[in-house]
Amino acid sequence: EGRTLDDAALDALNEKISDAISASGEAHMPTTRIRDRTSLRVCFLHYENDESDVEHLIGLVRRIGTECARQS
């Protein structure tokens, strides 16, 4: 079941997700500010990255995001 978050709560959740992903050691996903909102930022630089890397990162964000949201 989803819930609605206000802007400040969503910004805080994105920060928690970023910190948790980095702490997991699986990826580094910093945040950035766009129009005064905190967003997760992704950048693939290695020439061997492919669609499976994107899919892995999406799954990681979903899993860790769900865990972080439950703790909020």
All heavy atoms as a GROMACS GRO file, in nm:
protein
  560
    1GLU      N    1   0.085  -0.118   0.000
    1GLU     CA    2   0.000   0.000   0.000
    1GLU      C    3   0.089   0.124   0.000
    1GLU      O    4   0.177   0.139   0.083
    1GLU     CB    5  -0.090  -0.004   0.123
    1GLU     CG    6  -0.176   0.118   0.137
    1GLU     CD    7  -0.265   0.108   0.260
    1GLU    OE1    8  -0.316   0.000   0.288
    1GLU    OE2    9  -0.280   0.211   0.326
    2GLY      N   10   0.066   0.213  -0.092
    2GLY     CA   11   0.145   0.335  -0.102
    2GLY      C   12   0.094   0.441  -0.007
    2GLY      O   13  -0.018   0.437   0.042
    3ARG      N   14   0.179   0.537   0.017
    3ARG     CA   15   0.138   0.651   0.098
    3ARG      C   16   0.194   0.776   0.034
    3ARG      O   17   0.291   0.771  -0.040
    3ARG     CB   18   0.185   0.638   0.243
    3ARG     CG   19   0.334   0.633   0.258
    3ARG     CD   20   0.372   0.615   0.403
    3ARG     NE   21   0.516   0.592   0.410
    3ARG     CZ   22   0.590   0.628   0.511
    3ARG    NH1   23   0.537   0.687   0.614
    3ARG    NH2   24   0.718   0.604   0.510
    4THR      N   25   0.132   0.886   0.062
    4THR     CA   26   0.174   1.012   0.004
    4THR      C   27   0.272   1.081   0.098
    4THR      O   28   0.248   1.088   0.219
    4THR     CB   29   0.051   1.103  -0.018
    4THR    OG1   30  -0.041   1.033  -0.103
    4THR    CG2   31   0.091   1.233  -0.083
    5LEU      N   32   0.382   1.128   0.043
    5LEU     CA   33   0.482   1.200   0.122
    5LEU      C   34   0.483   1.346   0.079
    5LEU      O   35   0.473   1.375  -0.040
    5LEU     CB   36   0.621   1.141   0.099
    5LEU     CG   37   0.641   0.995   0.137
    5LEU    CD1   38   0.782   0.951   0.099
    5LEU    CD2   39   0.619   0.975   0.285
    6ASP      N   40   0.498   1.434   0.176
    6ASP     CA   41   0.514   1.574   0.138
    6ASP      C   42   0.656   1.594   0.084
    6ASP      O   43   0.740   1.503   0.089
    6ASP     CB   44   0.483   1.669   0.254
    6ASP     CG   45   0.577   1.654   0.373
    6ASP    OD1   46   0.692   1.608   0.356
    6ASP    OD2   47   0.536   1.691   0.485
    7ASP      N   48   0.684   1.711   0.028
    7ASP     CA   49   0.812   1.736  -0.037
    7ASP      C   50   0.931   1.712   0.056
    7ASP      O   51   1.030   1.650   0.019
    7ASP     CB   52   0.818   1.879  -0.091
    7ASP     CG   53   0.726   1.900  -0.210
    7ASP    OD1   54   0.669   1.801  -0.261
    7ASP    OD2   55   0.709   2.017  -0.251
    8ALA      N   56   0.921   1.761   0.179
    8ALA     CA   57   1.033   1.747   0.273
    8ALA      C   58   1.057   1.600   0.309
    8ALA      O   59   1.172   1.556   0.318
    8ALA     CB   60   1.006   1.829   0.400
    9ALA      N   61   0.950   1.524   0.326
    9ALA     CA   62   0.963   1.382   0.359
    9ALA      C   63   1.022   1.304   0.242
    9ALA      O   64   1.106   1.215   0.261
    9ALA     CB   65   0.828   1.324   0.400
   10LEU      N   66   0.982   1.337   0.120
   10LEU     CA   67   1.037   1.270   0.003
   10LEU      C   68   1.185   1.304  -0.016
   10LEU      O   69   1.266   1.218  -0.047
   10LEU     CB   70   0.957   1.307  -0.122
   10LEU     CG   71   0.998   1.235  -0.251
   10LEU    CD1   72   0.993   1.083  -0.234
   10LEU    CD2   73   0.909   1.280  -0.366
   11ASP      N   74   1.221   1.430   0.007
   11ASP     CA   75   1.362   1.470   0.001
   11ASP      C   76   1.444   1.391   0.102
   11ASP      O   77   1.552   1.339   0.071
   11ASP     CB   78   1.379   1.619   0.028
   11ASP     CG   79   1.331   1.707  -0.088
   11ASP    OD1   80   1.306   1.654  -0.198
   11ASP    OD2   81   1.320   1.829  -0.066
   12ALA      N   82   1.393   1.380   0.224
   12ALA     CA   83   1.463   1.306   0.329
   12ALA      C   84   1.475   1.158   0.293
   12ALA      O   85   1.580   1.096   0.316
   12ALA     CB   86   1.391   1.323   0.463
   13LEU      N   87   1.370   1.101   0.236
   13LEU     CA   88   1.373   0.961   0.195
   13LEU      C   89   1.478   0.939   0.086
   13LEU      O   90   1.554   0.843   0.091
   13LEU     CB   91   1.236   0.915   0.146
   13LEU     CG   92   1.226   0.771   0.099
   13LEU    CD1   93   1.266   0.672   0.210
   13LEU    CD2   94   1.084   0.742   0.049
   14ASN      N   95   1.486   1.028  -0.011
   14ASN     CA   96   1.587   1.015  -0.116
   14ASN      C   97   1.728   1.022  -0.058
   14ASN      O   98   1.817   0.949  -0.102
   14ASN     CB   99   1.567   1.121  -0.225
   14ASN     CG  100   1.457   1.085  -0.321
   14ASN    OD1  101   1.424   0.969  -0.338
   14ASN    ND2  102   1.400   1.184  -0.386
   15GLU      N  103   1.750   1.107   0.040
   15GLU     CA  104   1.881   1.113   0.107
   15GLU      C  105   1.912   0.981   0.177
   15GLU      O  106   2.024   0.930   0.169
   15GLU     CB  107   1.885   1.229   0.208
   15GLU     CG  108   1.886   1.366   0.147
   15GLU     CD  109   2.017   1.406   0.082
   15GLU    OE1  110   2.118   1.333   0.096
   15GLU    OE2  111   2.019   1.511   0.016
   16LYS      N  112   1.812   0.925   0.246
   16LYS     CA  113   1.832   0.797   0.316
   16LYS      C  114   1.862   0.685   0.216
   16LYS      O  115   1.948   0.600   0.241
   16LYS     CB  116   1.707   0.760   0.397
   16LYS     CG  117   1.689   0.842   0.522
   16LYS     CD  118   1.564   0.797   0.596
   16LYS     CE  119   1.536   0.885   0.715
   16LYS     NZ  120   1.412   0.846   0.784
   17ILE      N  121   1.791   0.683   0.105
   17ILE     CA  122   1.815   0.581   0.002
   17ILE      C  123   1.957   0.594  -0.051
   17ILE      O  124   2.029   0.494  -0.063
   17ILE     CB  125   1.712   0.593  -0.111
   17ILE    CG1  126   1.572   0.555  -0.061
   17ILE    CG2  127   1.752   0.505  -0.230
   17ILE    CD1  128   1.460   0.590  -0.157
   18SER      N  129   2.000   0.714  -0.081
   18SER     CA  130   2.135   0.738  -0.131
   18SER      C  131   2.239   0.688  -0.032
   18SER      O  132   2.333   0.616  -0.069
   18SER     CB  133   2.155   0.887  -0.158
   18SER     OG  134   2.289   0.915  -0.189
   19ASP      N  135   2.222   0.724   0.095
   19ASP     CA  136   2.318   0.682   0.198
   19ASP      C  137   2.320   0.530   0.213
   19ASP      O  138   2.427   0.469   0.225
   19ASP     CB  139   2.282   0.746   0.333
   19ASP     CG  140   2.305   0.897   0.335
   19ASP    OD1  141   2.374   0.949   0.244
   19ASP    OD2  142   2.251   0.962   0.426
   20ALA      N  143   2.202   0.468   0.211
   20ALA     CA  144   2.194   0.323   0.230
   20ALA      C  145   2.254   0.247   0.111
   20ALA      O  146   2.320   0.145   0.130
   20ALA     CB  147   2.049   0.281   0.252
   21ILE      N  148   2.233   0.297  -0.009
   21ILE     CA  149   2.291   0.231  -0.126
   21ILE      C  150   2.443   0.240  -0.121
   21ILE      O  151   2.513   0.141  -0.144
   21ILE     CB  152   2.235   0.290  -0.257
   21ILE    CG1  153   2.090   0.244  -0.275
   21ILE    CG2  154   2.320   0.250  -0.378
   21ILE    CD1  155   2.019   0.307  -0.394
   22SER      N  156   2.495   0.357  -0.088
   22SER     CA  157   2.640   0.371  -0.076
   22SER      C  158   2.695   0.282   0.034
   22SER      O  159   2.799   0.218   0.016
   22SER     CB  160   2.676   0.518  -0.050
   22SER     OG  161   2.646   0.596  -0.164
   23ALA      N  162   2.625   0.274   0.147
   23ALA     CA  163   2.670   0.190   0.258
   23ALA      C  164   2.666   0.041   0.223
   23ALA      O  165   2.745  -0.036   0.276
   23ALA     CB  166   2.584   0.217   0.382
   24SER      N  167   2.578   0.003   0.131
   24SER     CA  168   2.567  -0.138   0.092
   24SER      C  169   2.691  -0.184   0.016
   24SER      O  170   2.718  -0.303   0.009
   24SER     CB  171   2.443  -0.161   0.005
   24SER     OG  172   2.464  -0.115  -0.129
   25GLY      N  173   2.762  -0.092  -0.046
   25GLY     CA  174   2.878  -0.126  -0.126
   25GLY      C  175   2.845  -0.176  -0.266
   25GLY      O  176   2.933  -0.206  -0.345
   26GLU      N  177   2.716  -0.186  -0.299
   26GLU     CA  178   2.676  -0.234  -0.431
   26GLU      C  179   2.683  -0.127  -0.538
   26GLU      O  180   2.696  -0.158  -0.656
   26GLU     CB  181   2.534  -0.291  -0.426
   26GLU     CG  182   2.525  -0.421  -0.351
   26GLU     CD  183   2.389  -0.485  -0.368
   26GLU    OE1  184   2.349  -0.514  -0.482
   26GLU    OE2  185   2.321  -0.503  -0.265
   27ALA      N  186   2.669  -0.003  -0.499
   27ALA     CA  187   2.668   0.107  -0.595
   27ALA      C  188   2.691   0.237  -0.519
   27ALA      O  189   2.683   0.241  -0.396
   27ALA     CB  190   2.535   0.114  -0.670
   28HIS      N  191   2.718   0.339  -0.593
   28HIS     CA  192   2.727   0.474  -0.538
   28HIS      C  193   2.622   0.556  -0.611
   28HIS      O  194   2.624   0.566  -0.733
   28HIS     CB  195   2.866   0.534  -0.559
   28HIS     CG  196   2.877   0.675  -0.512
   28HIS    ND1  197   2.866   0.709  -0.380
   28HIS    CD2  198   2.894   0.790  -0.580
   28HIS    CE1  199   2.879   0.840  -0.368
   28HIS    NE2  200   2.895   0.891  -0.488
   29MET      N  201   2.526   0.608  -0.536
   29MET     CA  202   2.418   0.685  -0.597
   29MET      C  203   2.402   0.814  -0.518
   29MET      O  204   2.328   0.821  -0.420
   29MET     CB  205   2.287   0.606  -0.598
   29MET     CG  206   2.173   0.682  -0.662
   29MET     SD  207   2.021   0.586  -0.670
   29MET     CE  208   2.051   0.495  -0.818
   30PRO      N  209   2.471   0.919  -0.561
   30PRO     CA  210   2.459   1.046  -0.489
   30PRO      C  211   2.325   1.113  -0.518
   30PRO      O  212   2.247   1.066  -0.602
   30PRO     CB  213   2.574   1.128  -0.548
   30PRO     CG  214   2.596   1.072  -0.684
   30PRO     CD  215   2.562   0.926  -0.673
   31THR      N  216   2.300   1.220  -0.449
   31THR     CA  217   2.180   1.299  -0.475
   31THR      C  218   2.220   1.429  -0.544
   31THR      O  219   2.338   1.466  -0.546
   31THR     CB  220   2.105   1.334  -0.345
   31THR    OG1  221   2.191   1.408  -0.260
   31THR    CG2  222   2.055   1.208  -0.276
   32THR      N  223   2.122   1.494  -0.598
   32THR     CA  224   2.141   1.627  -0.655
   32THR      C  225   2.015   1.707  -0.626
   32THR      O  226   1.911   1.650  -0.591
   32THR     CB  227   2.169   1.619  -0.807
   32THR    OG1  228   2.211   1.747  -0.854
   32THR    CG2  229   2.049   1.571  -0.885
   33ARG      N  230   2.025   1.837  -0.638
   33ARG     CA  231   1.909   1.923  -0.618
   33ARG      C  232   1.861   1.974  -0.753
   33ARG      O  233   1.938   2.027  -0.831
   33ARG     CB  234   1.942   2.043  -0.529
   33ARG     CG  235   1.990   2.008  -0.389
   33ARG     CD  236   1.884   1.962  -0.296
   33ARG     NE  237   1.786   2.066  -0.269
   33ARG     CZ  238   1.677   2.047  -0.197
   33ARG    NH1  239   1.652   1.930  -0.145
   33ARG    NH2  240   1.593   2.144  -0.177
   34ILE      N  241   1.733   1.952  -0.781
   34ILE     CA  242   1.670   2.002  -0.903
   34ILE      C  243   1.543   2.075  -0.862
   34ILE      O  244   1.455   2.016  -0.800
   34ILE     CB  245   1.635   1.886  -1.000
   34ILE    CG1  246   1.761   1.809  -1.039
   34ILE    CG2  247   1.561   1.940  -1.122
   34ILE    CD1  248   1.734   1.685  -1.120
   35ARG      N  249   1.540   2.203  -0.893
   35ARG     CA  250   1.424   2.287  -0.857
   35ARG      C  251   1.390   2.274  -0.709
   35ARG      O  252   1.274   2.254  -0.671
   35ARG     CB  253   1.304   2.253  -0.945
   35ARG     CG  254   1.328   2.284  -1.090
   35ARG     CD  255   1.204   2.262  -1.173
   35ARG     NE  256   1.237   2.285  -1.313
   35ARG     CZ  257   1.195   2.212  -1.412
   35ARG    NH1  258   1.115   2.110  -1.390
   35ARG    NH2  259   1.231   2.240  -1.536
   36ASP      N  260   1.495   2.282  -0.627
   36ASP     CA  261   1.482   2.277  -0.481
   36ASP      C  262   1.430   2.144  -0.428
   36ASP      O  263   1.375   2.138  -0.318
   36ASP     CB  264   1.396   2.392  -0.429
   36ASP     CG  265   1.463   2.526  -0.450
   36ASP    OD1  266   1.587   2.533  -0.438
   36ASP    OD2  267   1.392   2.624  -0.480
   37ARG      N  268   1.446   2.037  -0.505
   37ARG     CA  269   1.405   1.904  -0.462
   37ARG      C  270   1.524   1.810  -0.467
   37ARG      O  271   1.610   1.823  -0.554
   37ARG     CB  272   1.295   1.848  -0.553
   37ARG     CG  273   1.168   1.932  -0.559
   37ARG     CD  274   1.093   1.941  -0.427
   37ARG     NE  275   1.080   1.812  -0.362
   37ARG     CZ  276   0.986   1.723  -0.390
   37ARG    NH1  277   0.894   1.748  -0.480
   37ARG    NH2  278   0.982   1.606  -0.328
   38THR      N  279   1.532   1.716  -0.374
   38THR     CA  280   1.640   1.618  -0.371
   38THR      C  281   1.604   1.501  -0.462
   38THR      O  282   1.498   1.440  -0.446
   38THR     CB  283   1.663   1.568  -0.228
   38THR    OG1  284   1.696   1.680  -0.146
   38THR    CG2  285   1.775   1.466  -0.222
   39SER      N  286   1.694   1.473  -0.555
   39SER     CA  287   1.674   1.363  -0.650
   39SER      C  288   1.793   1.269  -0.645
   39SER      O  289   1.905   1.311  -0.619
   39SER     CB  290   1.662   1.417  -0.792
   39SER     OG  291   1.552   1.503  -0.803
   40LEU      N  292   1.766   1.142  -0.672
   40LEU     CA  293   1.875   1.045  -0.686
   40LEU      C  294   1.940   1.066  -0.822
   40LEU      O  295   1.872   1.094  -0.920
   40LEU     CB  296   1.820   0.903  -0.675
   40LEU     CG  297   1.756   0.869  -0.540
   40LEU    CD1  298   1.686   0.734  -0.548
   40LEU    CD2  299   1.859   0.870  -0.429
   41ARG      N  300   2.072   1.052  -0.826
   41ARG     CA  301   2.146   1.078  -0.950
   41ARG      C  302   2.223   0.953  -0.990
   41ARG      O  303   2.289   0.889  -0.909
   41ARG     CB  304   2.244   1.193  -0.929
   41ARG     CG  305   2.313   1.237  -1.056
   41ARG     CD  306   2.397   1.362  -1.030
   41ARG     NE  307   2.515   1.334  -0.953
   41ARG     CZ  308   2.630   1.286  -1.002
   41ARG    NH1  309   2.640   1.260  -1.130
   41ARG    NH2  310   2.734   1.268  -0.924
   42VAL      N  311   2.215   0.920  -1.117
   42VAL     CA  312   2.283   0.801  -1.169
   42VAL      C  313   2.373   0.843  -1.284
   42VAL      O  314   2.336   0.925  -1.367
   42VAL     CB  315   2.181   0.697  -1.220
   42VAL    CG1  316   2.251   0.578  -1.281
   42VAL    CG2  317   2.089   0.654  -1.108
   43CYS      N  318   2.491   0.784  -1.288
   43CYS     CA  319   2.583   0.810  -1.399
   43CYS      C  320   2.662   0.682  -1.425
   43CYS      O  321   2.732   0.633  -1.337
   43CYS     CB  322   2.678   0.924  -1.363
   43CYS     SG  323   2.795   0.962  -1.492
   44PHE      N  324   2.648   0.628  -1.544
   44PHE     CA  325   2.723   0.510  -1.584
   44PHE      C  326   2.838   0.554  -1.673
   44PHE      O  327   2.815   0.617  -1.776
   44PHE     CB  328   2.634   0.411  -1.662
   44PHE     CG  329   2.528   0.349  -1.577
   44PHE    CD1  330   2.400   0.401  -1.574
   44PHE    CD2  331   2.557   0.238  -1.501
   44PHE    CE1  332   2.302   0.343  -1.495
   44PHE    CE2  333   2.459   0.179  -1.422
   44PHE     CZ  334   2.332   0.232  -1.420
   45LEU      N  335   2.960   0.524  -1.634
   45LEU     CA  336   3.077   0.568  -1.710
   45LEU      C  337   3.157   0.454  -1.771
   45LEU      O  338   3.226   0.474  -1.870
   45LEU     CB  339   3.170   0.651  -1.621
   45LEU     CG  340   3.111   0.782  -1.570
   45LEU    CD1  341   3.208   0.848  -1.473
   45LEU    CD2  342   3.078   0.876  -1.684
   46HIS      N  343   3.150   0.338  -1.712
   46HIS     CA  344   3.233   0.228  -1.760
   46HIS      C  345   3.178   0.174  -1.891
   46HIS      O  346   3.058   0.151  -1.906
   46HIS     CB  347   3.240   0.116  -1.656
   46HIS     CG  348   3.350   0.020  -1.681
   46HIS    ND1  349   3.335  -0.086  -1.767
   46HIS    CD2  350   3.476   0.014  -1.634
   46HIS    CE1  351   3.449  -0.154  -1.772
   46HIS    NE2  352   3.536  -0.094  -1.690
   47TYR      N  353   3.265   0.153  -1.986
   47TYR     CA  354   3.223   0.112  -2.120
   47TYR      C  355   3.155  -0.026  -2.122
   47TYR      O  356   3.085  -0.058  -2.218
   47TYR     CB  357   3.341   0.114  -2.217
   47TYR     CG  358   3.445   0.008  -2.192
   47TYR    CD1  359   3.441  -0.114  -2.261
   47TYR    CD2  360   3.546   0.027  -2.098
   47TYR    CE1  361   3.536  -0.212  -2.238
   47TYR    CE2  362   3.641  -0.071  -2.074
   47TYR     CZ  363   3.636  -0.189  -2.144
   47TYR     OH  364   3.730  -0.286  -2.121
   48GLU      N  365   3.173  -0.106  -2.018
   48GLU     CA  366   3.110  -0.238  -2.015
   48GLU      C  367   2.973  -0.238  -1.948
   48GLU      O  368   2.908  -0.342  -1.942
   48GLU     CB  369   3.201  -0.339  -1.946
   48GLU     CG  370   3.324  -0.373  -2.027
   48GLU     CD  371   3.412  -0.477  -1.961
   48GLU    OE1  372   3.413  -0.487  -1.836
   48GLU    OE2  373   3.479  -0.550  -2.035
   49ASN      N  374   2.928  -0.122  -1.895
   49ASN     CA  375   2.794  -0.116  -1.839
   49ASN      C  376   2.692  -0.147  -1.948
   49ASN      O  377   2.708  -0.107  -2.063
   49ASN     CB  378   2.764   0.022  -1.780
   49ASN     CG  379   2.837   0.046  -1.651
   49ASN    OD1  380   2.906   0.147  -1.637
   49ASN    ND2  381   2.824  -0.041  -1.555
   50ASP      N  382   2.588  -0.219  -1.909
   50ASP     CA  383   2.482  -0.250  -2.005
   50ASP      C  384   2.347  -0.248  -1.934
   50ASP      O  385   2.336  -0.208  -1.818
   50ASP     CB  386   2.508  -0.383  -2.075
   50ASP     CG  387   2.514  -0.503  -1.980
   50ASP    OD1  388   2.461  -0.495  -1.867
   50ASP    OD2  389   2.572  -0.606  -2.019
   51GLU      N  390   2.246  -0.294  -2.004
   51GLU     CA  391   2.110  -0.290  -1.952
   51GLU      C  392   2.096  -0.366  -1.821
   51GLU      O  393   2.018  -0.327  -1.733
   51GLU     CB  394   2.013  -0.346  -2.057
   51GLU     CG  395   1.869  -0.325  -2.023
   51GLU     CD  396   1.776  -0.367  -2.136
   51GLU    OE1  397   1.817  -0.360  -2.253
   51GLU    OE2  398   1.663  -0.407  -2.104
   52SER      N  399   2.171  -0.472  -1.803
   52SER     CA  400   2.161  -0.550  -1.678
   52SER      C  401   2.207  -0.466  -1.558
   52SER      O  402   2.155  -0.483  -1.448
   52SER     CB  403   2.242  -0.679  -1.687
   52SER     OG  404   2.381  -0.653  -1.694
   53ASP      N  405   2.302  -0.375  -1.580
   53ASP     CA  406   2.346  -0.287  -1.472
   53ASP      C  407   2.234  -0.190  -1.432
   53ASP      O  408   2.214  -0.161  -1.315
   53ASP     CB  409   2.471  -0.210  -1.513
   53ASP     CG  410   2.589  -0.302  -1.538
   53ASP    OD1  411   2.627  -0.375  -1.445
   53ASP    OD2  412   2.641  -0.301  -1.651
   54VAL      N  413   2.164  -0.140  -1.531
   54VAL     CA  414   2.051  -0.051  -1.505
   54VAL      C  415   1.942  -0.126  -1.429
   54VAL      O  416   1.889  -0.076  -1.330
   54VAL     CB  417   1.995   0.009  -1.637
   54VAL    CG1  418   1.872   0.094  -1.610
   54VAL    CG2  419   2.102   0.089  -1.710
   55GLU      N  420   1.910  -0.246  -1.474
   55GLU     CA  421   1.808  -0.326  -1.408
   55GLU      C  422   1.848  -0.358  -1.263
   55GLU      O  423   1.764  -0.355  -1.173
   55GLU     CB  424   1.782  -0.454  -1.486
   55GLU     CG  425   1.714  -0.428  -1.619
   55GLU     CD  426   1.708  -0.549  -1.709
   55GLU    OE1  427   1.759  -0.658  -1.671
   55GLU    OE2  428   1.654  -0.536  -1.820
   56HIS      N  429   1.976  -0.390  -1.242
   56HIS     CA  430   2.024  -0.417  -1.106
   56HIS      C  431   2.006  -0.295  -1.018
   56HIS      O  432   1.959  -0.305  -0.903
   56HIS     CB  433   2.171  -0.459  -1.108
   56HIS     CG  434   2.229  -0.475  -0.971
   56HIS    ND1  435   2.202  -0.585  -0.892
   56HIS    CD2  436   2.309  -0.394  -0.899
   56HIS    CE1  437   2.265  -0.570  -0.776
   56HIS    NE2  438   2.330  -0.455  -0.778
   57LEU      N  439   2.041  -0.178  -1.069
   57LEU     CA  440   2.030  -0.056  -0.990
   57LEU      C  441   1.884  -0.022  -0.959
   57LEU      O  442   1.852   0.019  -0.847
   57LEU     CB  443   2.097   0.060  -1.064
   57LEU     CG  444   2.117   0.188  -0.983
   57LEU    CD1  445   2.196   0.160  -0.856
   57LEU    CD2  446   2.187   0.292  -1.067
   58ILE      N  447   1.795  -0.043  -1.055
   58ILE     CA  448   1.653  -0.019  -1.030
   58ILE      C  449   1.603  -0.111  -0.920
   58ILE      O  450   1.532  -0.068  -0.828
   58ILE     CB  451   1.571  -0.037  -1.159
   58ILE    CG1  452   1.602   0.078  -1.257
   58ILE    CG2  453   1.422  -0.043  -1.129
   58ILE    CD1  454   1.548   0.057  -1.397
   59GLY      N  455   1.641  -0.239  -0.925
   59GLY     CA  456   1.602  -0.332  -0.820
   59GLY      C  457   1.658  -0.293  -0.684
   59GLY      O  458   1.590  -0.304  -0.582
   60LEU      N  459   1.782  -0.246  -0.684
   60LEU     CA  460   1.845  -0.203  -0.560
   60LEU      C  461   1.771  -0.083  -0.500
   60LEU      O  462   1.744  -0.080  -0.380
   60LEU     CB  463   1.992  -0.167  -0.589
   60LEU     CG  464   2.082  -0.135  -0.472
   60LEU    CD1  465   2.095  -0.255  -0.380
   60LEU    CD2  466   2.219  -0.092  -0.524
   61VAL      N  467   1.736   0.013  -0.584
   61VAL     CA  468   1.662   0.130  -0.535
   61VAL      C  469   1.526   0.087  -0.481
   61VAL      O  470   1.483   0.135  -0.376
   61VAL     CB  471   1.646   0.236  -0.647
   61VAL    CG1  472   1.548   0.345  -0.605
   61VAL    CG2  473   1.780   0.297  -0.683
   62ARG      N  474   1.460  -0.003  -0.550
   62ARG     CA  475   1.329  -0.050  -0.501
   62ARG      C  476   1.341  -0.119  -0.366
   62ARG      O  477   1.264  -0.093  -0.274
   62ARG     CB  478   1.267  -0.145  -0.603
   62ARG     CG  479   1.211  -0.074  -0.723
   62ARG     CD  480   1.147  -0.173  -0.818
   62ARG     NE  481   1.086  -0.101  -0.928
   62ARG     CZ  482   1.062  -0.154  -1.046
   62ARG    NH1  483   1.093  -0.280  -1.072
   62ARG    NH2  484   1.005  -0.082  -1.141
   63ARG      N  485   1.438  -0.210  -0.356
   63ARG     CA  486   1.454  -0.286  -0.231
   63ARG      C  487   1.494  -0.194  -0.115
   63ARG      O  488   1.430  -0.194  -0.010
   63ARG     CB  489   1.559  -0.396  -0.250
   63ARG     CG  490   1.583  -0.478  -0.123
   63ARG     CD  491   1.678  -0.594  -0.148
   63ARG     NE  492   1.806  -0.557  -0.206
   63ARG     CZ  493   1.911  -0.511  -0.135
   63ARG    NH1  494   1.901  -0.495  -0.004
   63ARG    NH2  495   2.025  -0.484  -0.196
   64ILE      N  496   1.597  -0.118  -0.136
   64ILE     CA  497   1.646  -0.031  -0.028
   64ILE      C  498   1.547   0.082  -0.001
   64ILE      O  499   1.526   0.121   0.114
   64ILE     CB  500   1.787   0.022  -0.061
   64ILE    CG1  501   1.886  -0.095  -0.049
   64ILE    CG2  502   1.827   0.137   0.029
   64ILE    CD1  503   2.030  -0.062  -0.079
   65GLY      N  504   1.484   0.133  -0.107
   65GLY     CA  505   1.383   0.237  -0.088
   65GLY      C  506   1.266   0.190  -0.004
   65GLY      O  507   1.218   0.262   0.084
   66THR      N  508   1.224   0.066  -0.028
   66THR     CA  509   1.115   0.009   0.051
   66THR      C  510   1.156  -0.004   0.198
   66THR      O  511   1.080   0.030   0.289
   66THR     CB  512   1.073  -0.128  -0.005
   66THR    OG1  513   1.026  -0.109  -0.140
   66THR    CG2  514   0.964  -0.193   0.077
   67GLU      N  515   1.278  -0.052   0.221
   67GLU     CA  516   1.328  -0.065   0.359
   67GLU      C  517   1.335   0.071   0.427
   67GLU      O  518   1.292   0.085   0.543
   67GLU     CB  519   1.466  -0.130   0.358
   67GLU     CG  520   1.467  -0.275   0.314
   67GLU     CD  521   1.607  -0.329   0.290
   67GLU    OE1  522   1.706  -0.259   0.321
   67GLU    OE2  523   1.618  -0.442   0.238
   68CYS      N  524   1.387   0.170   0.358
   68CYS     CA  525   1.399   0.304   0.416
   68CYS      C  526   1.262   0.366   0.443
   68CYS      O  527   1.242   0.431   0.546
   68CYS     CB  528   1.480   0.396   0.323
   68CYS     SG  529   1.655   0.359   0.313
   69ALA      N  530   1.167   0.344   0.352
   69ALA     CA  531   1.033   0.400   0.370
   69ALA      C  532   0.964   0.338   0.491
   69ALA      O  533   0.892   0.407   0.564
   69ALA     CB  534   0.950   0.378   0.244
   70ARG      N  535   0.987   0.209   0.513
   70ARG     CA  536   0.926   0.142   0.629
   70ARG      C  537   0.981   0.198   0.759
   70ARG      O  538   0.912   0.199   0.860
   70ARG     CB  539   0.950  -0.007   0.622
   70ARG     CG  540   0.865  -0.077   0.520
   70ARG     CD  541   0.884  -0.226   0.524
   70ARG     NE  542   0.803  -0.288   0.421
   70ARG     CZ  543   0.841  -0.390   0.346
   70ARG    NH1  544   0.958  -0.447   0.368
   70ARG    NH2  545   0.762  -0.438   0.254
   71GLN      N  546   1.106   0.240   0.758
   71GLN     CA  547   1.169   0.293   0.878
   71GLN      C  548   1.130   0.438   0.906
   71GLN      O  549   1.153   0.488   1.014
   71GLN     CB  550   1.321   0.283   0.866
   71GLN     CG  551   1.370   0.141   0.858
   71GLN     CD  552   1.518   0.133   0.824
   71GLN    OE1  553   1.585   0.234   0.808
   71GLN    NE2  554   1.570   0.011   0.812
   72SER      N  555   1.074   0.504   0.806
   72SER     CA  556   1.039   0.647   0.820
   72SER      C  557   0.906   0.664   0.891
   72SER      O  558   0.821   0.585   0.889
   72SER     CB  559   1.031   0.715   0.684
   72SER     OG  560   1.158   0.713   0.622
   0.00000   0.00000   0.00000
